[in-house]
Amino acid sequence: MVLTCPVARGRTTSHQEGPGHSRRNLLRAGALVALGGTAVPLTGCDLFDRHDPSPPPDPLEPLAAESAALEARHRAALAASPDLAGRLTPIADAHRAHAEELRRVIGRPAPGGSPAASPTPAGTDPAGLLAGLRTAEQQGRENAAKACAAAPAERAALLGSIAAARATHVEALK
């Protein structure tokens, strides 16, 4: 590009030569002219927007939330019937480990607040508590198996081990 008008160089331009044009202003004007009418339509396409859209939700988010909810449900059953601690504490700990590992794989921390646990059966009847937990574990096992089948190879091993652990939990709760 050849500039044929006087160009100001910093603050050394004398006022007698006229106002002059800064090189930066000329380059900006040249860029706008080069873009012509394309700059206006592009602004409607969010090309020049500075906000970063949030990443799409990870397919493992529901499984991580379910692991946290299962842990909370087991902890609630423990509070309702402390004599089940020997059976339920290892299962609750496993669900916590699963939720933490899924969050690590997802790369995002757990959402704020406590997980929404499924309602625990009223009362402290151990048989009723175990039946409700067994049903929740069976549903969790099915969800983990479906996620494993749909997951890419690098995630399938983790999801397969979670599905196997949940199948073991169902048996431990009988």
Long-range contacts (C-beta under 8 A, 24 or more apart in sequence): 1-30, 58-106, 58-107, 58-108, 59-147, 59-150, 59-151, 60-102, 60-105, 60-106, 60-147, 60-151, 60-155, 60-159, 61-106, 62-143, 63-102, 63-143, 63-144, 63-147, 63-159, 63-162, 64-99, 64-102, 64-103, 64-106, 64-110, 65-111, 65-115, 66-140, 66-143, 67-95, 67-96, 67-98, 67-99, 67-102, 67-140, 67-162, 68-95, 68-96, 68-99, 68-110, 68-115, 69-115, 69-116, 69-117, 69-118, 70-95, 70-136, 70-137, 70-140, 71-95, 71-96, 71-99, 71-115, 72-114, 72-115, 72-116, 72-117, 73-117, 73-118, 73-120, 73-133, 73-136, 74-133, 76-117, 76-120, 77-120, 77-129, 77-132, 77-133, 80-120, 80-123, 80-124, 80-129, 81-124, 81-125, 81-126, 81-129, 83-126, 84-126, 84-129, 84-130, 87-130, 87-172, 87-173, 88-133, 91-133, 91-137, 91-169, 91-172, 91-173, 94-165, 94-169, 98-162, 98-165, 101-158, 102-158, 102-162, 105-155, 105-158, 130-173, 130-174, 133-173, 134-170, 134-173, 134-174, 137-166, 137-169, 137-170, 137-173, 138-170, 140-166, 140-169, 141-166, 141-167, 141-169, 141-170
